[in-house]
Amino acid sequence: MKKETILVCCKYVLFAAAFVPFLVIAFVMFPLLTWSWRIGAFFPFFVLALWGILALIKKAVLLVRGRRQAPAAVNPPQPSEEGEARDPLADLQRHWAGGLETLRRSHLSQEGDPLYVLPWFLVLGETGSGKSAALKDARLCSPFPETEHGAAPTSSCRWVFYDQGVLIDTAGRYAVPVAAERDDAEWRRLLWLLKKHRHVDPLNGVILTLPADKLARGAREELENYARALRARLDEMIRLLGINFPVYLLITKSDLIEGMEPFCVALPASTLDQPMGLAKEELSTDLSLFMERFSLGLDEALRRLRLILLQQRAPGAGAASFLLFPDRIRGLYAPLNAFVQAAFGANHYQETPLLRGIYFCSADPAKTPLAPGEPSSSAHPLFLHEFFEKVLPGDRGLWAPGAQALKRQRAVLNWALAGWGLTGLALCLMLSYSFAKNIRVIRDASQLVSRAQELQGTVPIDLPAMGRLSGMISEVEQRNREWWIPRFGLDRSKEIELELKARFCSGFRDRFLVFFDRSLADTVSSFSPSTPDQLFGTCVMHLSRRCNLLKARLEGENSRALASRPLPDYPLILLHQQAGGPDFGNLYLDYLNWRADREGINKELEWLQLLLKQAYAVKGSDLSWLLEFVDRLHPEAAITLQQFWAGSRPLPQEPAIPPSLTAKGSERIRAMLAQIAAAHPEPGLLAREKGEFEARYRAACFTAWQRFAWDFPKGDQRLVAPKEWRYAAANMASDKGPYLSFMRRALAELQPLAGAGHLPAWVMQMYRFQLLRAAGPAAGVASSAAPAAEGVANRLQKLATGKGSGPDGVPGADVTREYLDALARVAPVAKSRSLALQMAREAFADSQEQNKSPLFIAADAAQRLNALLVQADGDDTFLRLVSGPIAFYGTFVRMETACELQAQWEEKVLKEVQGANDAQTLQYLLGKDGPVWRYVGQFADPFLGWSPGRGYYARSALGGAVPFSTEFYAFLAKGAKTKIAASAPTRGSYQVTIKGLPTDANAEARVKPQGTRLELQCAAGSQVISNMNYPVSRPFAWSPDSCGDVLFHIEIGDTLLTRRYPGTRGFVAFLRDFPGGRHTFYPSHFPAERDALEKMGVRFIRVNYQIFGAGDIPEGEGETLPGRVPRKVAECWD
């Protein structure tokens, strides 16, 4: 459901909730007070009118405010074509109207309001910053060709429609005004148009463009001025639109960064569509932490990619300028941070924009790079496509109200709460006053009754009044019955009771019943064959029940006996209006009990019988209306899945059998037919149409029960694991199980219909199945048949047994016994997970072992049983029922197996490591005979498969697979590699030749490094190479058994910098620190000498070597180990 739809629904719900107290005041309190009823009748309409006036005033205020905020009229005078082309506001209006017309004519209207279906994003940046080029070359999935505008500068605004959203490309002068007055007016007009046409959420995000060349060559002051201009626009948008939206900083023209083109050419084409940057996940305003994560994360990723590209580089390839790309990106961090702080930093005067992320992109990577001599690459837009297709749409709902908007909302809410508080207080005082008056009415019954409201002849007012009068009379009558002392001739209370009853009867008859009966007669006279069944049935049952009550009253039945009869409903359809108050049947019963004129009762009975005969003559041949009447009258008689499956989880649109098609519904239908026959002046007339109706009713019952049987397996969705599943599994194979109990219930419910014609094949199969289950002839359902259905039961038994012999001699009795025995063998899995694991092992084993599994035995018996019992016109309904327990047990066994496997993993593996994840522990676990492989061999192996293409996967049986976790598959795959790496042969020593190259520092450093020294400490002596910035080469013989720490020294001025690589693999760590022979050291790497380096102006020191033979050294075993031991290997419902 759309957000706008939810808001509209909530609005109307709140409106209805606010209107309820006024209805209570109007229809409950006003009749109890001394005010005129007309005041209460018109009070809700007065509230609605007041509400409408306030809404109109609000709209008028908003309209006036919008016109004041708008820089010009909405519909300016139509200028000539030349004038319109020169008028920037008209050009903006024209482009805006064209975009809205495109949206309204699109198919988005099928999904809701076309202006709100897709998110809207505004692109903002100075002229020439690459906005239009980025949108043009992003290869968006758009139905419109980009032939009209291309990448030309945008005059005012340009719409870009694509499948995931709508982009509004704005002119660069909106960001950095050229003519301040004109451009500011256009900008405010654009914001006003956004607020007018999308007032709920005007924007879902803003994209700011920053050219990479400006970032690289621009002065800090220029960058900050540009950032402040954009910040001013963002602040103006937040204030005028009233929302704070996510802002994306898009660094365009990134192809001008030295080395980016050759760097990206070497990457796979698919990765060039992915966004390059970092999203700001936290919503805090602390930009320092985000910029630090951005710089470190991007730098780390680019350096890793550079190593990979360098390793993949062919020997003898051309210039390697792509190696400079990470360093050039690193050089942009300082000006970028200054720009971000100026554009998004918090201050006391402006609202802080929500920076969502920073991304690099390039629309045309074939441009000439900044460094000369670089080769051009294929024109593939860089890092644009998925930014627009995935990143922007995913952040659609991140906008939030602005601070000023929230302040206004809080003020409105406070006023509303105060108003409702006062209203509630007033309501409580009024209810207390009403309670006091009600107490006074109870204390003095005669005075209260004398002041009872006069009947007006209007149903909505008279019916509640009659109900109150009836209640008062009943109270007086009850008090007279509870008089336990002698009256001594004081019978005034009884006389008052009789007078009140006479007043009630005359008022009910003259002011209500006369008008109602007149409307009833008009309705019956208008009956035709096309009259709706609901109206027809309501009237017929109303007439029948009133006639029967009148007959019983004439026959002398007392009030208790009359109350036990079905009472007539109040047919609201006849009056076409709503009426509250007491039930009509009870009021009519009081009226009938308190009447004293027998002649009037006779006349009313004759008149009602005449109406009943007239109504029945119109649609007497069709009794289908009885079904709808029973369904509406007795919804509790419906048969649902909950009655068989129990379970505590309700299902949406849960399958059910309507009340009218159940045995209880059949009884009620027969009872209603009897009521009509008893009330009709010609009882024999009903028997003519009864046969045809019963035939249709019988077919409808069979269809409903078959549909319910087909949907019956859905009942396991009601079970909440694991307690309810275990309870169901324990009873599944017994007579208490849902499937067997359903078949018994279905046969019992359908048994009254068995003696009238042909039975459906699936019912016959269930009858025969019950006979095969029986211990003797005609046992089970057939033997429990009612006397009227004994012939049917005998016929069914002969069909099932052939010669009428008992089930022991019937072909199929052994198959049925085999099926039930197999289910009984499966049932103990409800109490033992180890047994479930054993049964699953048998089912997941090879075909020879599968034949021993009771589940497969039961499934085979079910198929043979269905083939034996199926008729020529049979379907799969019976097979679905007998296969249901097998499918249920299959799911249960798989889930219990998963739980047992998880428990064994915790016992056999996790208990061994006690939460440790170090390399030594992982080596122990994943060793050749380690706990992991023992666990797989002892427990998980039957449920796992392996193939070269898929690796480890879950095998399928019992209708599914054991739900292993994906982390477990990855752990096994890495574990196998670890085992292979551990068994691979290793060499004793390795020779690596290192050639020293000049060492350099940053250009502004006052002192340059004069030399470096590398020392490898081994048992036979230290191996040293000293590089005094002259070419020098030396072979190093490294052995992991005899060599240890590596010391690396840098001499700069009077300072000696030392870097130690400890351990037997220290030499490997040194080589890893110098990928490609180069490593850059910063003052932060040498905390003790940091101050000295800063005094010398040293920001970094770049050490260069040429290293030969490093690739022969194998990776350590720890590098192939998994990251950690998975805590969960199988999805258990615990």
N, C-alpha and C positions, 0 to 999 in steps of 0.2 A: 504494500500500500504506500502511496506517495506521501511525502511529508506534508504537502499542502492539504491533501485529503484528510489526514489525521487532524490537522489543525482545525479544519472546517468542522469535522465531526465533534471535536472537543468544544468548539465554540457553541454548537447547538446543544450539546449535552449540558454545558454550563447555563445556557439560556433556559433550558427546561428545568434544571435544578433551582434556578432563581425564581422561576414562575410558580413552583409548587407551593411556597408559603402563601402566596396571594390566593391560590385556589383554595387552600385550607381556610384562610380567613373568609373567603367568599361563600363557600358551600358548607362550612362547619360552624363558624362562629356567628355569622350574621343571622342564620335561622334561630340561634339560641338567644340572641339579643333582642331588644325591643325595636330595632330598626326595621324599616320596610325591606321586604325581600327584593324589591327592585334595586336597592342599593347594592346588595350582594350579587345580583345577577349581572349588573353592569360594572362591578368593581374590576374584574380581570380585564375587560375591554378598556377601561380607563387606564390601567397600568400599561397595557400594550400601546395605547395611543401616546402615553407619556414617554415610553421607551422609544417609539418611532420618532417623536419630536427631538429627543436628545440625540438620536443617531443622525438625523438630518442636520442638526446644529453642528455636530462634529464634522460631518462631511463638508459643510459650508466653510468651517474654519480651516480645514485642511486645504480646501480649494483656494481660498484667499491666500493662505500662507504659501501654497505652491506657486500662485501667480506672482506673489511678491518675490519669491526666490528665483523664478524664471527670469532670465535676462531679457527675454523678448516674448511676444505673444506666441501661443502655440500654433496658430494658423496665420502667419503674416500675410500681407497682401501679395498676390501673385505677380511677380515682376516679369519683365520680358526675359527671353532666353539668355541674352547677353548679360542683363542685369543679374539674373539668377546665377550665372556662371561666376560673376564677380563677387557676389554676396556670399561670404564664407558661412554665415548662419544658415542661409537657404541651402547651400551645398551640404552642410551637415544634416539639416532636416531631411533633405532628399535621400541621402544615403541611409539615414536611420529608418525612414519610412519604407525604403526598399527592402532593408533587412527584415523588418517586422512583417512585411507582406509575404516575404519568402517563407518565414516560419509559420505564418498562419495558413498558408496554402499547402504546407507540407503534410505528410501523414503522421506527424507528431501529435496531431489532435486526437488520433485514435488511442493514445496513451495518457491523455490528460490535456492540461493547458499547454499549447505548443511553446509558450514563452518560458515554461518552467520545467519541461521534460528533461532538457539537457542543461548542464552547467554552462555558465557564461564566464569568460576570462578576458580581461582587458590587458592589452600589450602597450606598454608605455616606455618611451625612450627618446633620446634626442635624434634629430635628423641624421641619417647616415649610420646609425648604430646597428643596422642589420635586422630590424624587426621584420620588414616585409620579405626580405630574402629568406629569413629563417622560416616564416610561415609558408613561403612558396616552395622551398626545397625540403620541407619536413616529410613529404610524401604521405600526407594525411589521407585517410579514407573518406573522400569527399565526393558527392555526386556532381559537383560543379567544376568545370575545367578552369584553370588559372591562366586564362588567355587575355582577359581584359586589363588586369593591372600588372601582372607579373611581379617583379621585385621593384617596380618604380616607386618613388616616394609617395606616401599617402597624403592626399590633399586635406581630408578632414578625418574621416573614419572609414574603415573598410571591414566588411563582414567576411569571416571565414567559417564556413559551415563544414563540419565533418561529423562522423558517426558518433564520436564520444563527447562532443561539446560544440560550443560556439565561441569563436575568438573575435574580438573587436580590436582591429589594428588601428591605432590612433596616429595622428600626425605628430612629427617630432617637435613642432612648435608648441604642442600642448605640454610637453615635459619641460622644455627650455624655451620660453616665449621669445619670439622675435619682435613682434609688436605687442607689447604687454597688454594694452587695453583690449585690442581685438582678440588676441589669443586667450586671454582670461575669460572673456565673454563666451567664446566658443566652448572653452573647457567647462564653465559652469552650466552652459546649456546641455552639454553631453551628460553631465552628472544629473541634471534635472530630468532628462529623458530616461535615464536609467531608473531613477527613483519613481517616475511616473508609471512606467510600463512594467517594472519588476519591483513592486514595493515590498514584497515579502522578503526576498533575498536578492537585492539588486545585482550583486556580483558574488561569484564563488572563488575569485582569486585575481591577482594582478601580477603580470610578468614585467619586470624591469629589465631592460637591455643595457649592457655595459660592454662596449667594444674592447677587445683584447689589446688592440694597438694603443688605445687611449689609456688603458690600465698599465701598459708597459712603458710608454713614452711620456704620459701626462705627468705634469707636476702634481705634487701633493695638494697644493692649494686649488688647482683646477679640478682635481678629482673630488675634493671636499665640496667645492661650489656646486658641481654637478649633483653630488649626493644630497646636498641641502635643497636643491631645486626639486628633486624627486621626492624628498621627504615632505616638502611643503604641499606637493600634489597629493601625496598619500594622506596627510593630515586633513586636507580639505575633503577628500573622498570619505574619510571615516566620519567627519562631522556632518556632512550633508547627507550621506547615505544611511548613517546611523548604525553601521556595522563595522566590525574589525575582521578583515579577511586575510587569508594567507597570501604572502608576497614571495614570489620566486625571482631570484637574481640570476639572469641568464647572461653569461659572458659570451658574447658573439664574436665572430671573426677570429676564432681560436686558431684557424689555420695559419694566421700570421705569426704565431709563436714558433720560434725556431725549433725545428726537429719534429713538429707535430705531424706533418704530412707523411714523412717516411715512417714515423712511429706507427701511425694508424694504418698505413698501407700494409704493414706486416701483420696486422690483426685480422681475424676472420671477419668476413663481411657482415655476418649476423650481429657481431658485437658492436658494430658501428652505429646500429640503431638504438642501442641501449643508452640511457642517460649517464653522463659522466659528471659526478658531483656527489653531494651529500645532502640528505634531507634532515632537517632539524626536528627530531622527534619530540623533545621536551618543549613545553609551551612557556618556559621561563624567558625573561628578558635578558638573561646573562649571555652576552654575545662572545665574551672572551673564551669561555669553555667550548662553545660551538666552533669558533674559528680555530681553536687549537686542535680539536678533533678533526676538523675539515682538513687542515694543513697536514697533520701527521698521517691521517688515514689516506688521503690522496697521494701524498709523497710515498708512503709505504707501498701502496698498490702500484704506482708507476714504476718504482724501482724494481719491484718483483717482475713486472712485465718486461722491463728492460733486460733483466737477466735472462728471462725466457727467450726473448727475441734475439739476444746475443748468442745464446746457445744454438738457436735454430738457424743462425746466419751462416750462409755457405762460405767456405774458405775462398778467399780472393775476391769477395764481393766489394762493391764500390764504397763510396763514402759512408761513414756511419754517423751521420748527423743526428739520427734519431736518438742516439745516446744522450744528447744534450737536452732532450725534451723534458725529462723530469726536473733537471736543474733549472730550466727556464720557467717551468711552472712554479718551482719553489721560489724563484725570484719575484714572482707576482704576489706572494702572500702579504708582504708589508703594505704595498699600496691598496690591495684588496681589503685588508683589515681596516685601513684608514677610511676607505669608502663605506664599508659596512657599518663602522661605528658612527659615521656622520649620518648615514641614511636610516639606520634602524636603532641607534642607541637611545636609551631613555633620557628624557629631560623633563623639566618642570613646566614646560609651556605647550607641549604637543603630546598627543596620544602616541603610544609606542606601537608601531606597526608589527605585525606578526610575520617575522622572517621564517619562511617554510623551508627554504633550501637554496643552495648555490650550485649552478650547473654550468659546464663548459659546452660549447657547441660551435659548429661551423656549417654555414649553408653552402659554401663554395670552396672546397679544399684545394682547388687547382690554381688558386691565386699565387702570385710570386711570394715566396717566403721572405722574411726579414733578412735572413742571411743569404748572401749571393751564392750561386753555384749549386743550389739544391735541386734535385730532380723533381719534376711535377708528377702527381699521382692521378689515378683515375678519379673522376668527379663523383664521389659518393658523399652525400651530406653526413656530417659527423654528429652523432649523439643527439639527434633531434626527434626522430620518429616516436620512440617510446616515451619520451618526455611528454609529448602532447597526447599520445594515445593511452598511456597507462598512469603516469605520475599525476597529471592534472585531474583526470576524472576520479581517481581514487581519493582525492582530497576535497571532494565536492562539499561535504558537510562540515568543514572546519571553520566556517565563518561563525562569528558570535556578535551579539549586540555590542555597540561601542559604550564607552564609559558614560557619556551624556545620555544615550538612549536608556542604559540601565538605570541611571538616576531618575529619569522621567518615569520609567516603568515602576520603580520602587515607590515613587511618590503616588502614582495612580493606585498601586496595590494597597498602600497604607490608607489612602482615602476610601478605597473600596472595603477594606477590612473594617475600618471605623464605621462606615455606613451599614455594613451587614451586622456589626456588633450592636449598633443601636436598633436595627430592625429586629434582631433576635431578642434583645432585651424587651422591646415593645411587645413582641409576640408572646414572650413568657408571661409578661404582666397580663396580657389579654387572656391567655389560657388559664392563668390562676383565677382571674375574675370569672371566667366561664365555669371553672370547677366549683367555685363557691356558689354560683347560681344553680348548677346541677344538684349540689347537696341540698339546697333549699327546695328544689323541685321534688326530690325523693322524700323529704320530710313532710311535705304537705301535698299529697297526690291530687286531692280534689281541686286545689287552686291551680296547680300546674296543668292539669288536664283541661280545665276551663279556659286557660290561656293558650291552649294548643293552636298551632297555625291553621288558619282556614284553608280548605282545599280550593285550588284555583282552576282545576280542570286541565292542568298541564302536567304531563307525565314526569319530566325530570324533577319537578318540585313536589308533586303530590305523592309520588311513590315513597321517597324518604319520609315524608310527613306521616303517611300511613304506617310505615315501619315503626316510627317512634310511638305512635298512638297504640299500635299493637303491643309493643314492649311494655308500655305503661299499664295496659289492661292486663297483661300476663302477670305483672308484678302484683297488681291488686288481687287478681285471682289467686296467686300463690299465697299472699298474706291471708286471704280468707280461708284457704285450705289449712293453713298452719295455725288457725285459731283453736287453742287447746283448752280454753276455759269456756264455761257456759255463756251464751249470749244474753240470756235473760230477756229475750224478746227484742234485743237491739240488733236489727238486721239491716241497718242503713248502709253498711259497707257492701252487702250483697246487692242491694238495690242500685247502688252506684255502679257496681260491676255490670249488672244487666243493662243499665242505661248506657254505659260506655260501649258495651258490645253492640247494642243497637245503633249507636252513633257511628261506630266503626263500619258496620255492615252497610248502612245507608250511604255513608261517604265513599266507601270502596266501590259500591255499585254505581252510584249516581255520578261521581266525579272521576272515576277511573275505568271501571269495568265496562260501562256503557260505551265509552269512546274506544276502548280497546277492542271490544267485540265488533263494533262497527268497522274498525280498520281490518279486523280479522276476516269479516264477511266480504269486504271489498277485495281483499287479497285472494281469498278462495275463489271468488267469482272471476278473477282475472287469470286463473290457472289455465295453462295450455300445455301440450306435450313438450314444449321447449322450456318450461319453467325449471329453473335450477333445482337440482336434487336437494341442496341444503334447505332452501326455502320450503320446498314441498314437504320434505321429511319433518322439518320443525313444526310446520302447521298440523300435519297429520298426527304426529305423536302428541302435540299439545291438545288437540281435540279428543284423541282417544283417552288420554289420561284424565282429562276433565270429565268425560262421559262416565268413565269407570268410577271416579270419585263420587259423582252424583248418584250413580246406581247404588254404590255401597252405602251412601248416606241415607238413601230411601229405604234400604234394607235394614237399617238400624245399627250399623257398625258404630262403635264408639270412637272417640278422638284418637286413641292410641292405635287402633286397628287402621283407621284412615291414614295416620302418619306413616305406617309401614308400607303403604302402597306407593308406587311411583308417582311423584308429583309433577305437574306440568311445568315446563320451562317457560321463561319469559322471552318470547321471540322478538328480539330487538330489530330484526330485519324488517318487520312489518311497519315499524314506526319511523324508520330511517333516521333515528337519532339515538344518542347515548343516554342512558339513565342509570344512576347509581342507586344505592340503597339496598334494602333487604331482598332476598330471593322472592320472586313472584309466587312460586309454589307454596311457600310457607304462609304468605299473606292470603292466598286463595284458600288454603286449608283452614286458617283461622276464620275466614269469611264463611266457609261452608259449615264449620263446627258451631259457629255462633248464630247461624240463621235459624229462624223459627217457622218460616213459611214453606210448608211442604209443597203447596201448589206452585209456588215460584220455582222450586227446585225441579219439579216435573217439566215445567215449560222450558226452563233452560236446557234440560237434558234433551228434549225433543228438538229444540233448535240447533243444538250442537251436533246431534246425530244427523240432522239434515245437511249441515255443512260438511260433516265427515263423508257422507255418502256422495255429495257433490264433488268433493275434492278427489275421492278415490276413483270416481268414474273417469276423471281426466287422465290419470297416470296409474291406474290400478294394475295394469299388466306388467309394469316394471317396478320391482321392489329393490333396485340397486341403491336407492338412497339410504337404505338401512345400514349399508356398510360404512358410509361416511358418518352417519349419525352415531354409530357405536364407537368408531375411532375417536370422535370428538368427546363423547360422553364418558368413555372408560379408557383413558390412555394408560392406566396402570396395568391393564391386562396384556400389554404387548410382550412378546417373547424376544429377549435380547441375548447377546453373547455373554453378558455378565452373569446370567442365571446358570450358565454351564461352566464358564471359565473362571468365575470370580474375578480376581485381579482388581487393582486399585487405580489403574491408569485408564481414564476414559478415552474413547476413540472418536475422532471427528467423523460424522456421518456413519455412525456404527450401524451395521446391518441389523435389522429387526423385522419381526413378523407383526403386521398391524393387529390391533386387538380384535377386529372383526373377523379375522381369519384364524383365530385360535378356538380351542374347545369352549373356553369361557365366552368368547365372542359369539360362537354358534349358539350357546345357551341363551345369551341375551337377545340375539336375533329371533330365536324361537319364542322367547318371552314377549318381545315386542309384537311379533305376529299374533301371539295369543291376545295381547292387549287390544290390538286393532280388531281382531275377530270378536272379542267380547264387547267392544264399544260399537261396532258396526250394527246397524239395524238389520242387516241381512248377513249373518255369520257365514253361511255357505258360499258366499261370493268369493271369499278369499282363497278357497281351496283350488279355484280354477287356475290362478296364476302362480301358485306356490311351487308346482312341479318344475316349471321352466326356470324359476329363480334358483331353486336348489341345484339344478344342473350347472348353471353359470357359477353359482357360489362354490360348488365342489371343484370345478376347474380352477377357479381363482385361488382356492386354498392350496391345491397341489402345486400350482406355479409359485406361490409365495414361499412355501416350505422348501421347494427345490432350490430356489434362488438363495434362501437362507443357508441351506446345506452346502451350496457351492461356496459361499463366503465364510463358512464356519471356521476354516483354519486361521482366519484373521484374528481369532480370539486370543492367540498367544501374544498378540501385541498389547493386550491389557495387563499382562503379567509384569511386575516389577522384580527384576532379578536382585538376589538369587532366591530369596525366601519363597516367593510365590511360584517361581519355576520349579523349585524342589517339591513343593506341595503338589503341584500339578503332575510332576513326573512320578511321584509316589502313587498317585491314584489313576494314572493314565491307563494302565493295563487292567484295572478293576472295573466293576460296574459303576463306581463313582467317577470314573474318568469322563471328561467332557464328551468324547465321541460316542462311547457306548451309552452314556446317559442320554445324549441327544437322540440317538436312534430309538431308544425305548420311549422317550418323550414324544418323538415324532409319530411313532406308531400308535401310541396311546391317544394323541391329539387327533390323528387322522382316522382312527378306528371307526368313529361314527359315520364317516364317509365311505367306508369300505364296502358296504352292502348295496351300493347303488351304481352298478355299472363297472366298466373296465378300470383297473388300477394302473397307474404309471409304472414303467419298468423298474425305476429305482425304488419305488415303494415295495414292489414284489420282491426285489433283491433283499431289502431289509427284512421283510417278513421271513423269507427263506433263511436268511442269515440267523435270525433269532431262533427259528426252528432247529437249525443245525447246532446252535449253542445249547439247546435245551437238553436236559438229562433224560427226558422221556417223551412219548408221543404227545403232541399238542400242548407242550409246555411253553413257558415263557409268555410272550404277548398273546399268542393265539389262544392258549388255554385260559387266559384272563379276560377273554372277550365277553362282552355283555351278552345276555341271552338273545337279543335281537340280531347279533352279529356272529352267532355260533356257526351258522351255515357258511358264512364267509370264511371264518377261521378254518373250518374243515376243508373248504375248497382250497385255501392257500396251503394247508398242510399236504393235501394230495399233490398239488403242483410241485411242492418242494420235495416230497418223498417218492413220488412215482406210484407206489403201490399202497401207500398209507402205512407203511412200516415206520418204526421209530427212527430217530436220527442216527442210531448206531448203524443202521443198515443203509443209510442214504449215501450215495456217492457225494463226497464233499465234506462229510462229517469229520473225517481224518484231517483234511486240509484246514478246516476251521479250528480243530483242536491244535494242529501244528501252529497256526497263526497265533492263537491265544497263548499257547505255551511259550512261544518265542517272545511275545510281549511281556509275559510274566518273568522271563529270564532277564529282560532288560530293566525291569522296574527297580531292582536293588541299586542301580546307579544313582538314585535319588539320595541315598544315604552314604555313599562311598565314592570319593573322587578317585581313589586308587582303582576301584573297579571300573569306573568310567574310562580311566587311562588304559586299562587292560583291554576293555571292549573296543576302544578306539584303535589300539594297536592291531587287533584282529581285523578291524574294518579297513585300516590303511595298509595292511600287509598285502602280499601277493594274492593272486586269485585263489590259490589253494587254501590260504589262511582265511580269506574273506568268506569262503563257504561255511566256515565254522562260526562266524559272527551271528548272534541271534537277530541282530537288526537285518542282516541280509536274508536270513531264513524267514523272518516275518515279512519282508518285502516280497520275496518270492512266493510265499504262501498267499499274500494278498492278491498278487497278480493271478495266480491259479484259481483262487476263490472267485475273483471277479469274472474270469473266463468261464467258470463253471456256472455261475448264477446269472450271467448276462443274458438278456433277451434279444430277440431279433431287432427290436427298435430301441434298445437300451442306450444309455449314454454313460458318461464317466462320473456321475454324481456319487454312486455307491463306491466306486473305486477311490474317489477323493476322500470319502469318509473313512474307509478302512485303511487307507494309506496315511491318513492324518497323524495317528499316534507314532508311526514310524518316522515321519518327517520331524515331528516334535522331539522325539528321542534323539534323532540325529543331531539336531541343533543343540540340545541339552548336553549330549555327550561331548560334542566339540568344545562347548564353552567350559564344561567341567574339566576336560582335558587341558585346556589352556590354563585354567587355574592351578591344576596339579603340576603342570610344567613350570609355571611361575614359582610355585612353592619349592619344587626341587631345585630350581635355579638358585633361589635364595639359600637353600640348605647346602647344596653341593658346591656352589661357586662363590656367591657373595659372602657366605660365612667364612670362606678361606681368606678373603682379602680384607675383611673388616673395614670396607670403605676406602682402601688405598687404591691409587691410580698411577703410581710411579712406574717407571720402565721395568724395574726388576720384578715387581708384582705381575705386570702384564706378561713379561717373559715367562714367568712361572705358570701363569694360567694358560697361555697359548703354546706352551711347549708341546713336544711330540705326544707325550702321554699326560698332558696337563688336565686340570679339572674341567676345562671347557670342553675338550674333545671327549673326555669320559662322559660328561653330561650329554653331549650330542649322541654318543654311541648308545648310552643306556636308556635315554628317555626320548629325545627329540628326533632321532634318525628316521623312524617310520613316517613322520609327518613332514619331513623336509625333502626337497628334491634339488638337484643341481644340473645345470646345462651350461655349455659354453656361452650361449647367447644371453641367458637370463641370470646366470649365477645361482645363488641360493633362492629358492622359492618354496611356497607352501603347496604340498600335494592336496588333491581334492578327493573326498569320499564322504559318504553320508549326506550328500547334498551340499557340500561346502568344504571349506578348509579351516584348519586351526588358525585362529587370528594371531599370528606372530607379529611382533613390532618390526617396523622397518629398520630401527636402530640395531636390532638383533641380526638382521641379514648383513648390514654393513659391518658389524663387529666380526661376524664369521668370515666375511670376505677378507678383511684386513688381517684377521688372525691366520688365515691360510697363507697369506703373503709373508707374515712374520715367521711362520714355520718353515717356509721355503728359504727365507733369508738366513735363518739360523743354521740351516743345513748346508748352505752354499760354502764351497772351499774358499779360504783366505790365504793371501801371500804373507810371507814373513816381513818384507820391507818393501818400500816404494821410493822411487827416485823422482824428485821434483826439481826442475831447474828454474831458478828465479833470477831475472835480469833487472837490475835497478835502473830507474829512470829519474829525471829531475823532479824534486819535490817543490811545490809551489804553495803560495798563500794568496789571500785576497789582494787585489791591486793596491788598495790604500794602506796596506800594512807597512809600518815603518821599518820592520825587521823581517827578513826572509829566512826560512829554514836553511841551515848550511849543511845538513846531512841527516841520514837515518842509519839505524843499526838494527839488524834482525838476528836473534840468537835462538837456536834450537838446542835445548839441553837434552843430551842422550847419555846413556851409560858409558859409551866409549869416549865421550867428550862433547863439548859444545861445538855446534856448527854455526858460523857467523858470516854474515855479509854486511859490509859497511858501504853505504852509498853516499858519497860526498858530492852529489849532483853531477857525477860523471858516469857514463855507462860502465857498469860492472856486472858480472854474471857469476853464479856459483850454483853447483848442484847440491841438493840436500837429500840425504838418505834418511828416511823416516820409517821407524818401526813402531807399531803400537805397543810392542812388548818391552822395548828398551828406551823409548823416548818419552819425555815428559813435557814440562812447561815450555812455552815460547815467550820470549821477552822482545818487545819492539820499542825502540827509543827514537825520539825525534829531538835533534839539537837545533834550537833557535835562540840566537843571542846567547845569553848566559843561562838560559833555562833548558833543562833536560826533561822532556816529557816521556813517560813510561807507560806502556800498555802491556798487561800480562794476560796470557791465554793459558790457564792452568789445566792440568790433567793430561792423561795419556793421549787424548784426542785434541789437545790444545793446538797442534799444528793444523788439524782439520778445521778447527774453529777459526784460525787465522786465515786459511784459504777461503773459507766461506765468507769472512769479513771483507775479502778483496775480490769480489766477483768482477771478472774482466781485468783484474790487476789494479784496480783503482779503489781508493777509499778516502772519504772526506771526514776529517776530524774537526770537532768544534770545541770551543773552550769548555763547554759543559761536560765533555768527556774527561777533563782533567781538573777536578774541583780544586786541588791544591795549588795548581799553577794558573788558575783562571784569572786572577787579578793581574798577574804579570803579563799574560797574553793580551788582556784588554788594554793595558798601558802601552803595549807595542802596536796596538791597532789591529791585532789579528782577529778576524772573524771566523776564519776556517783555514785548515791546512789540508791540501790535497796531495796524497802520496800515490806515486805511480810505479807499478812494476809490470813486467811481462813474465807470466808464469806458464811453464810448460810441464805437462805430465800430471797435472792435478786431477784430471778426469779419471785416472786409473785407480784413485783411492775410492773404495766402495763406501756407500752410506752406512752409517751405524744401524744396528738392529733396532734401536729405539726409534729411528726415524720412520720405520714401517709399522710401528705399533699403533693400535687404535688410540684415540684420545682418552677414552675412559671405558670402564666396564659398565654396560647398560644395566640399570636397576630393574627394568621391566622388559621382559622378552616376549610375553604373550599378554593379550588383552583379556583380562579376567573381569567378570562382572562384580567382583568384590571391591 
